[in-house]
Amino acid sequence: MQNRDHHITNSKSEKKQTLVKLNRIGINTEHLCPLMKGQLFKIYIRPILLYGMENINIQKTTMNLLKRTDGNILKMTFGLPTRCRTKDLQLALNINSVQNQITKQKLDFYERLCNNELTQKILQHSSKQKLDQDILEEAFNGNRKKDEYE
């Protein structure tokens, strides 16, 4: 629990540092195309916040924190007030929501695990065990409960 919170706090500060570095090269100028700003956000900023989230069981409060941080930094990139809606900006820039991106990361991680022969045997054995919430259940339930976070 404490490691998860520490990891998220570190990724938030690293994301803000990356935005400061991108500000130095001119991401906040009016001469840069908005689509390019969106691409820079997707390529350089968002991966820092979501790094390592595929193996963490994310609670609702943590997901809300991630969404808020992601949205606020996206709005800072465009010089918009933080009161603006994030969803409209994400749709205009073709940026996935944080919830969808984390679900995709979890499923990609599970697929990579299944491609490993030893891990595949472990997963088959553990699938017979009753767990509170495994990676697939979290990904699928998280996707169903997506409206909860929006």
C-alpha positions as CSV (number, residue, x, y, z in Angstrom):
1,M,0.0,0.0,0.0
2,Q,2.7,2.4,1.0
3,N,4.9,1.5,-2.0
4,R,2.0,2.1,-4.3
5,D,1.3,5.6,-2.9
6,H,5.1,6.4,-3.0
7,H,5.3,5.2,-6.7
8,I,2.3,7.4,-7.7
9,T,3.7,10.4,-5.8
10,N,7.0,10.0,-7.6
11,S,5.4,9.6,-11.0
12,K,3.4,12.8,-10.4
13,S,6.5,14.8,-9.6
14,E,8.4,13.3,-12.5
15,K,5.5,14.1,-14.9
16,K,5.6,17.7,-13.7
17,Q,9.4,17.9,-14.2
18,T,8.9,16.6,-17.8
19,L,6.4,19.3,-18.5
20,V,8.8,21.9,-17.2
21,K,11.5,20.5,-19.6
22,L,9.0,20.6,-22.5
23,N,8.1,24.2,-21.6
24,R,11.8,25.1,-22.1
25,I,11.6,23.8,-25.7
26,G,8.4,25.7,-26.4
27,I,5.4,23.4,-25.8
28,N,3.4,26.3,-24.4
29,T,3.9,28.6,-27.4
30,E,1.0,29.6,-29.6
31,H,3.0,28.6,-32.6
32,L,3.0,24.9,-31.9
33,C,0.1,23.0,-33.4
34,P,-2.4,21.7,-30.8
35,L,-2.2,18.2,-32.3
36,M,1.6,18.3,-31.8
37,K,1.1,19.3,-28.2
38,G,-1.2,16.3,-27.8
39,Q,1.4,14.0,-29.4
40,L,4.1,15.3,-27.1
41,F,1.8,14.7,-24.1
42,K,1.1,11.1,-25.2
43,I,4.8,10.4,-26.0
44,Y,6.7,12.1,-23.2
45,I,4.4,13.0,-20.3
46,R,1.7,10.3,-19.9
47,P,4.0,7.3,-19.9
48,I,5.8,8.7,-16.9
49,L,2.6,8.8,-14.8
50,L,1.4,5.4,-15.9
51,Y,4.8,3.6,-15.7
52,G,4.4,0.4,-13.7
53,M,0.7,0.7,-13.1
54,E,0.0,-2.6,-14.8
55,N,0.9,-4.6,-11.7
56,I,-0.8,-2.5,-9.1
57,N,-4.3,-3.0,-7.9
58,I,-5.7,0.5,-8.3
59,Q,-8.4,1.7,-5.9
60,K,-11.1,4.2,-6.8
61,T,-9.4,7.0,-4.9
62,T,-6.1,6.3,-6.6
63,M,-7.7,6.2,-10.0
64,N,-9.3,9.5,-9.4
65,L,-6.0,11.0,-8.3
66,L,-4.3,9.7,-11.5
67,K,-7.1,11.0,-13.7
68,R,-7.0,14.4,-12.0
69,T,-3.2,14.7,-12.3
70,D,-3.3,13.6,-15.9
71,G,-6.0,16.0,-16.8
72,N,-4.5,18.9,-15.0
73,I,-1.1,18.5,-16.7
74,L,-2.8,18.1,-20.1
75,K,-4.6,21.4,-19.4
76,M,-1.4,23.0,-18.3
77,T,0.1,22.0,-21.6
78,F,-2.5,24.1,-23.4
79,G,-2.6,26.9,-20.9
80,L,-6.2,26.1,-19.9
81,P,-7.7,26.5,-16.4
82,T,-7.9,23.3,-14.4
83,R,-11.7,23.8,-14.1
84,C,-12.2,22.9,-17.8
85,R,-13.5,19.4,-18.7
86,T,-10.7,17.0,-19.6
87,K,-12.8,14.5,-21.5
88,D,-13.6,17.0,-24.4
89,L,-9.9,17.9,-24.7
90,Q,-8.9,14.2,-24.8
91,L,-11.5,13.4,-27.4
92,A,-10.4,16.4,-29.6
93,L,-6.7,15.2,-29.4
94,N,-7.5,11.5,-29.7
95,I,-6.0,10.7,-26.2
96,N,-7.4,7.7,-24.4
97,S,-8.7,8.1,-20.9
98,V,-6.4,7.1,-18.0
99,Q,-8.7,4.2,-17.1
100,N,-8.7,2.8,-20.7
101,Q,-4.9,3.2,-20.9
102,I,-4.3,1.4,-17.7
103,T,-6.7,-1.4,-18.7
104,K,-4.8,-1.7,-22.0
105,Q,-1.5,-1.8,-20.1
106,K,-2.8,-4.6,-17.8
107,L,-4.0,-6.7,-20.7
108,D,-0.8,-6.2,-22.6
109,F,1.1,-7.2,-19.5
110,Y,-1.0,-10.3,-19.0
111,E,-0.5,-11.3,-22.7
112,R,3.3,-11.0,-22.2
113,L,3.1,-13.1,-19.1
114,C,1.1,-15.8,-21.0
115,N,3.7,-15.9,-23.8
116,N,6.3,-17.1,-21.2
117,E,6.1,-20.9,-20.7
118,L,6.9,-20.9,-17.0
119,T,4.6,-18.0,-16.2
120,Q,1.9,-19.6,-18.2
121,K,2.0,-22.7,-16.0
122,I,1.9,-20.5,-12.9
123,L,-1.1,-18.6,-14.2
124,Q,-2.9,-21.8,-15.0
125,H,-2.3,-23.1,-11.5
126,S,-3.3,-19.8,-9.9
127,S,-6.5,-19.6,-12.0
128,K,-7.7,-22.7,-10.0
129,Q,-7.2,-20.7,-6.8
130,K,-9.8,-18.3,-5.5
131,L,-8.2,-14.9,-5.4
132,D,-9.8,-11.6,-4.2
133,Q,-9.0,-10.0,-7.4
134,D,-6.5,-11.1,-10.1
135,I,-5.1,-9.0,-13.0
136,L,-7.7,-10.1,-15.5
137,E,-10.6,-9.6,-13.1
138,E,-9.3,-6.1,-12.3
139,A,-8.9,-5.2,-15.9
140,F,-12.4,-6.4,-17.0
141,N,-14.2,-5.1,-13.9
142,G,-12.3,-1.8,-14.1
143,N,-13.5,-1.5,-17.7
144,R,-17.1,-2.2,-16.7
145,K,-16.9,0.3,-13.9
146,K,-15.4,2.9,-16.1
147,D,-18.4,5.1,-15.7
148,E,-17.7,5.2,-12.0
149,Y,-14.5,7.1,-12.6
150,E,-15.9,9.6,-15.2
